[in-house]
Amino acid sequence: MPSPIITSRTNGTRQQLAIAPPADGLALTGRIRIPGDKSISHRALMLGAIAQGETTISGLLLGEDPRSTAACFRALGATISELNETQVTVQGIGLGNLAEPTDVLDAGNSGTTMRLMLGILASHRDRLFTVTGDSSLRSRPMGRVINPLRQMGAQIWGRQNDTLAPLAVRGSQLTPMTYRSPIASAQVKSCILLAGLMAEGATTVIEPSLSRDHSERMLAAFGAEVIVDPETVSATVVGPAKLTGRPVIVPGDISSAAFWLVAAAIVPGSDLVVENVGINPTRTGILDALALMGADITLENERDAAGEPVADIRARYGPLTGCELSGDLIPRAIDEIPILAVAAAAATGKTTIRDAAELRVKESDRLAVTASELARLGVAIAELPDGLEITGGQPLVGAAVDSHTDHRIAMALAIAALTAQGCTTIDRAEAAAISYPSFIETLSDLCQG
Ligand code: S3P
């Protein structure tokens, strides 16, 4: 929707977004809804495909990443109806029954698609699979899943000493194992647990701190035997598992809600309710971080949606103060660091983010890119080896910035632009469609009041 504040120019697939907030202020008010959770959407499509019988999914995210997952599993033989938010139907073909595809599987920009799918493919005996992705995904580390899968007996090869895609997988009978992961990564954990579904016995992943647990929840809901031990931060599946298709309700994505929560917290006069947000405790690091900064955020109407907790979240403008973000909080806010850096830029004093080196291997090097692009807007920000240091409270000035084709960077910069003086242009803003295709529309709507 056109708005005097937001204008967009496209050149082929490249979108340049211009944001010029009015000098007399802009308050974000009302109630909005956000699209479905990306992590849960991927898992619903994958488990639906390998389960026996029908899975129905309501609230699926229609972003490019879940579309990559759907395309891969269609190529592997599952029947998946046209994707829509109301109801997607997946006819599962049963564990071990995926077909050898006639072409390369393309995971696009999606690390979750590639890593989780590898765990499933590795256990499909006597079939050959080749897997690739876009240039960003082809530069992201795959050794973190290839090495443990090989310890289970998997046969996988890739570029640069079997660390980078494109990858080739020859499915084989896997043996269960206990894997002590050096990183808190839900993609690594989920990959190993999915590989364990067809191994005979208990496959366990122990994490240094707890990453998102959607796989454990959904595997249990589909009928697998799953044992979770919070004390040892471990998750176990017992194979061979039997998965049965079922209805899945996908809640709104807290990682998408995060942009609006921060926007409301930093744009004077704002009072916004984001409805139907998943508040799984392994994902609520953003709420804890904003609470540490003194943000006025409250949960309303807390409820359960098919095994995942959900609430409406109200965020109001108010003064923020800098804080320290590190340790166990980081995996619980792993995708929210760029937007938290925007909140920190508006906060009085210093914010230090540590223990976040994982951000260097996301869709972009998010520490380097967050620092360089926010600096263009006048933010006092320094890159640390494993984090960021931001001295907030200085006025932001509109400038030309670039998403580096990273969806979360594009959206974080758009929110920062709302508090800048003058016009900000965000190049390659189309990246937002990876996880939030309607982001710019919602932004324009909110800016129109
Ligand atoms: C995801 C896990 C996270 C997150 C990604 C989605 C998932 O990565 O960054 O956007 O769906 O499992 P790691 O937990 O591997 O760091």
Boltz pocket constraint, residues with backbone or C-beta under 6 A from the ligand:
constraints:
  - pocket:
      binder: B
      contacts: [[A, 38], [A, 39], [A, 40], [A, 42], [A, 112], [A, 184], [A, 185], [A, 186], [A, 187], [A, 188], [A, 190], [A, 211], [A, 212], [A, 334], [A, 335], [A, 358]]
      max_distance: 6.0
